[in-house]
Amino acid sequence: MTPTHDDILAALDTVALPDGGTLVARDLVRALVVDGQSVRFVIETPSAEIAKAYSEVRAQAERVVTELPGVQSAAVALTSHTPPKPEPKLKIGRHPTPQEGRQAVPGVANLIAIGSGKGGVGKSTVAANLAVALERKGLRVGLLDADIYGPSQPKMMGVDKRPASPDGKRIIPPEAHGVRMISIGLMMKADEAVIWRGPMLMGALQQLLTQVEWGALDVLIVDMPPGTGDIQLTLCSKFDVRGAIVVSTPQDVALLDARKALRAFDTLKTPVLGLIENMSTFICPQCGHEEHIFGEGGVRREAQKQGLPFLGELPLSLEVRLSGDGGVPVAATDSLVAQAYARIADQLIASL
């Protein structure tokens, strides 16, 4: 005689629970299956803590079912039902929090700003590759994309995963090529525009610096937006910046704006660690002819004129563009261009 579902439920209704009621009365029996002379079911408790206290209940339930006529075996699983916790909402962008004087970023030994007087000189490319080059020298490196309106580091570093936040406040930065990085671009849709006034930008920068769990870093590279606006003012006046690096192409019109960036850092009492000349020369991949498309030696001469270190020259290279678009900075490879970034990293390490 094969027992019915009602027979089994009637037997289980005799199993008393330590906190009152029975298995059936409390509606804890799930997935009841009668397969010939075998019976299977699940006891689903409200929580993991209750499940731990129900081991004797499970044993008793198995016993009363196997004692039924026609039942040879009973398999009972004990589980808990815990409703999924809602994912904490991480919100970036608010008015800045008042603070007294400049503060350090916890765990960061050297905060370095990468700036430029104008856009289009390759500042973000330099920031990403310099971060990777420093990491390959054995340093613990972070990269903060502070270009809120035009974040490009997620693309260049090959990161598209939204940062984790266990409590909606702390931010766990993803890691790429050995570098911990964060960008507002990781928290928004790819085609979504940031339309914020200055105070929102300043508050967002504060959050990205102080709410991110950077851990212990030797260097945190901050990829600044072009110009001399709210982000530059907030970073240099509110945080303990070790120094700034200014990137420019050698052409005169770019140098005009680079001088403004230098003057801005001087006004904000932020030391300039050096200048980098990007797109210094172009070597034809077909014939090997070298051409100084944007002029020759302009940034080196400007550094000498200003009495500042000249950190090096970087070529205008198709390889750099392809690597950046592909999410693998050229500094992460063993190419000749990577060696140029390695030399700049050596100079920077010596200055620190």
N, C-alpha and C positions, 0 to 999 in steps of 0.2 A: 504494500500500500504506500503510494507516494504522498507525502504530506503536501498540503496546499499552503499558499501564502498566508491565509487566515490562520492555519494551524500554527505556523511558525511565529506569526505576530502575537498570537495568544500566549505562546510559551514565553516570548520575550517580554510580554507585559507583566510577567511575574518577577522580572529582574529589577530589584529595587536599586535606586541610585543613592550614593552617600549624601548628596545634597537635596534629596527629596524627589518623589515621583518614581516613574518607571521608564524604561527605554522607549516604550510605545507612547506612554502618556506625554513624555517630553519631546516626542517626534525626533528621535535621534537615529533611527534606523534608515539607512540609505542603500540603494543598489541591491535590493534583495533578489537573488537568483536561485531558483530550484532547478537543478540539473540531474534528473533521475534521483539517485540516492545521496547526492551531494548538494550542500547548501552553502551559498556565499552571500555575505552582506557586510556593510560598513557601518560602524558606529561613529557618527560625526559629532564631535563635541564643539561647544562655542569657542574654546580657546585651547592653546597648547598647554597651559597650566592645568586646565581641567582634564585634558587627555592623559596627562601624567598620573593623575589620581584615579583614573578609570581602569587600570590594568586588571584589577580583580573583577570589575564589572564585565570586561571583555571575556575573561576566563569563565565566569558564570554564564554569560550568554551562550558561549560555545557549548557548555555542558548541558544546558536545558534543551538546546536544539538537537544535539546528538542523542539525547534520551528519547526523542520522539520516535514512534514506530516508523520504520521505513527509511530512517536517516542513518547512513553509515559514517559520513564525515561532514564537518562544518568548518568553513574558513571565515574568520572574523577579522576585519581590519579596523584599527582604531585611528581616527584622524581628527584634525581640528579644523574648524572653519574660522579663518581670520579675515575679515573684510580687508581688501587692499587699501593701504594708506594713500590718500591723495598726494600726488607729487607736489613737493613744495614749489610755490611760485617764486621764481627768481626775477626780480624787476630791476633793470638797470636804467638809470636816468632819473635824477631827482635834484632838488636844489642842494647846493653844497652844505656840508655840516661845518659850523664854525669851529675853528681850532686856533690855539695859541701858538704862533710861530711855526717854524718848519719842523716837520716830524720825519722820522725814519720809517722806511717800509720794513716791517718785522722780518728778520731773517735775511735781508738783502744787504750785502756788504758794499756794493758799488752800484748806484743808480746812474745810468748814462743815457742822456738824451741824444737822439740822432735827428738833427734839424736841417732845414734848408730855407733859403729866402723865398724860393718860388717852387711851384710844382713842375714835374716833368724832368727833374734832374736825376732820378733814380734813387731817391732817398730811401724808399721802402725796400727796394732791392738790396741796397747796401746794408740796411738794418737786418734783414733776414739772413743774408750771407755772412755778415760779421758775427751774428749770434751763433750760427753753426760753426764758423771758423774758430771762435773762442771755445766752444764746447769740444771741438776736436783737439784743442790744446790741453784738455783736461779740466777745464773750469766747469762749474755748475752754473748754467745760464738760463735766464728767463727772457721772454720777448713779449712786450706789451704793445699792442697796436692802438696807439692813442689818436689815430686819424679817424675820428668818429664819423665824419661825413663820408669818407672814402676809404673804408677798411679794405686792405688788400692782403694782409698777412695770412688769412685762412687759405686763400688760393695759392700763395707762394710757398707756404709750409705744408700744403697738402692735407689740411685738417678741415673736416666738415661736420664733426660731431659736436653737438651742443654740450657745453660744460656741465658736469654734475653739480648739484647743490643739495646736500643732505638736509638742510633746514631752511632753505629759501634765503639765507644770508651769506653763508660761506660758499665760496666758489672753488671747485677743484679743477685746475687748468689741465687741458689735455697736453700730451707730450708728442713732439715730432722731431725726428733727427737728433734726439737727445736733449732737446730744448723744450722747457715748459713755456707754453704760450697762451695768450688770451687776447680776444678781440671782440668788439661789439658785433662784428660780422658773424660770429658764431651763435649769436643770440637772436638773430633776425633772419627773415626770409631773404634769399639771394637778391631779389629785385626790390626789396623794401627800402625806402629812403628814410633817413633820419632827419626829421624836421624839428630841431630844437633850438631854443634861444641859448645865449651864453651860459646862464646859470645851470641849465640842464647839462650842458657839456662839462662844466666844472664839477658838478655832482657825480656824473658818470665816471670821470677820471678818478675822483676820490674813491669810488667804489671799486674800480678795477685795480687800484693800488692796494687798498686796505682790506677788501673782503676776499681777495684771491688767496688761497693757501699756497703761497709760493714755496714754502719750505726754506731750507738754507741755500742761498744763492751767492756765488761770488760776484756775478754781474747780472743786472736786470737792464736789458736794452729797451728803451722806449722809442718807438717809431712815431715821431711827432708829425702833425699835419704841416703843410707848407705855411710860410708866413710867420707872423709874430702876434698871434691872437690870444684868445682866452685859455687855450690848453697850455701854451707856453707860459703864460702868466701864472696859472694855477700850479703847474708842476714846479716851477722854479721858485715860487714864493711860499708854497705850502709844504714842500717836501725837500728832504736833504739830498740834493742832486750832487753827485761826485763831479760831474762835468758834462760838457756837451761836445759833440762832433758835428761840424757843418759840412754838408755835401754840396758840391757845385760842379757844373760843367765848366770848361775853360773859357767859354765865350764871354765877352764883355757884358752882355745884357744879363747873364746869369750872375756874374760877379757883382753887379750893382745890387742885386737883391741879397746875395750872400753877405755883403757888408752890412746890410740892415739887420740880418740875423745875428751877426757878430756883435753889433751895437746893442741889440736887444738883450743878448745874454750878458753883456757887460753891465747894462743897466740893472738887470735882475741879480747881479753879483753871482753869476754862475760861471765858473772857469771854463774856458774852451780848451779841450784836450788836443784839438788838432783839426786840420782840414783834409778832406779827401776829394781828389779830382776824379769824377766819374765820366765815362764816355771820352776818355782822354785821347784814344786813337782807335782807328778802325783798320783791321787787316783783312783784305779781301780773301775769302776762303778759296777762291778759284785760282788767283795768280799770286797771292802773297803780298801784294802791294799795300803799303801802310799809308794811311791818309789821316791827317788831323782835321776832321770835319768841323769841329767846334773851336778850332784854335789850338795853340800849343803852349803848355806850361803856364796858363793864366792863374790857376789856383796855387801852384807852387810859388809864383812870384807874389801873389797876394799874401800867402802865409809868411813869406820873408818880410814883406812890407809891414805886416801887423805884428811881427815878432812872435808868431805862433808856430807850433810844430806842423810839418807837412807829413801826413801819415802815408800817403802813397797815391798811385795812379791806377785806375781801373779801366779796362778797354771797353769799347762799344762792341758787344759780341752777340751774335745770333744764339750762341750756346747759352748765354745768360738768360735771354728771353725765353727760349724753349724750356729751360730748367725751371724758371719761375712759373711759367704757365702750367708746367707738368707737376708742380707741387714738390719738386726736389731741388732745393737751392744748389747752385753750381758749386758752392763751397763744400757740399757734402760729397763731391766727387773728387777724382784725382786729376782733373784737367789743369792746364796751365793757368786758367783764370782762377781756379781754386787756390793755386799757389800765391797769386796776388793778394787774395783775401787773407791767406795764412800769414803773409808778411805784415799786413796791416794789423792783424791780431797780435803778432809778436810785439810790434811797437806799442800798441795799446796796453798790453800786459806790463811792459817795461815801465810805462808811465804811471801805472797804478801801484 
